[in-house]
Amino acid sequence: MSTLLPTLCRDCAHSFTDRPETQRCPVCGSVRLLSHPELNDLHIAHIDCDSFFATVEKRDNPELKNKPVVVGGRHRGVVAAACYIARIYGVRSAMPMQRALKLCPDLVVVPPSRGKYNEVGRQVRNLMFEATPLVEPLSIDEAFLDLSGTESLHGGSPARTLVRLIKRIENEIGITASVGLSYNKSLAKLASDLDKPKGFAIMGRGEALDYLTDKPVKMIFGVGAAMEKKLASDGIATIGQLRAFDKTDLMRTYGAIGARLYHFCRAEDKRQVTPESETKSISSETTLDENLHNFKELKDVLHPICEKISTRMKKANLVGWTVTLKVKTTGFRNITRSKQLPHPTQSAEALFDCSIALLEPLCDGRSYRLIGTGFSMLEDADKVTPEEPDLFNLAEQQKDQRSQKALEEIRKKYGGKAIVKGRLL
């Protein structure tokens, strides 16, 4: 006789106990049922909106509903998001747009609307916070949630609360999302990718080890192509094979990531869901309208980027210790160069001066299709000791500060493009 399992209807959120072969919800008749022995015991979730940018565009333009749609720049850009119809043709995020159009000539390319996406992301986030205060955003369209202790508040298990949350996102905002539910963050994130789109996957303690055993090591967060190749050269291709090694050996061989390898292969992750994750960097980049190799031309593209980043830093009241320049060659190879500053800053001029110093050696004849820069190693501006003035250039520094303040006041009043510096003319 079949064991009775906790079961949940994904359409009406009715919770009941029944045999796993039960076909329909006894209340609404839906066939979308969740049955799992640990259904009512798991509380860590990862929610990921389905093809977020493309789904928002389809929501706002019903004529796109049954068409292959991507969001991105048509001429020179890359695919920022591809709907699930486009993915049938092999189109993927981060793919060069020209290649995507070859794979799917009927592709509808929609230019991105960042302000609109930010607003929809904020609406989704607000609904998440109504479910639990423990929400850790990972990006504009995904987050971890810890629903521990919310049973009495919402009158049901975390799984039931999540079903209701996903229905609200769909009904009130008009987009869909997928859920992964587990007992730690790593497994919840892994589960959210198992049943997309509009999925709800569960990874419990009773199945996690067996599930991971034959999976490739690249599934572990932080294992990129280089680490995967290094592990393969050492005879390690699957997560299960890592269990033969103790933590000390893995850390001695692979460094800090060795600890992550040790714990993940055993389905362990003690990280907490932290609602206010610190901003680690602020950067911006642009795909060029045409390939550039000339230092002066690339330098001119950089300056407005630095102004934009400086504005964001000031709004966030942050200063940065490190500048990182990024360029992408016409062969789609990413090159980054970094330099630590003598004193943390949020100045556009300091960022620009350091960025062009990093850029100049890279202008060796190679052509680039993308360029960007940014600050990292960020700190609260109020907690940093003010930079000691250079007594020999004090008058010049004060003049620069007055000039910068005047620029900011004019832009605040009349818009970011109201005034530009002479070097941009």
Beta strands, then each sheet from edge to edge (+ up, - down):
strand 1: 5-9
strand 2: 15-18
strand 3: 33-35
strand 4: 44-49
strand 5: 69-72
strand 6: 79-82
strand 7: 108-110
strand 8: 135-139
strand 9: 142-146
strand 10: 177-182
strand 11: 200-202
strand 12: 281-292
strand 13: 318-329
strand 14: 334-345
strand 15: 368-380
sheet 1: 2+ 1- 3+
sheet 2: 8+ 9- 4+ 10- 11-
sheet 3: 6+ 5- 7-
sheet 4: 12+ 15- 13+ 14-
end
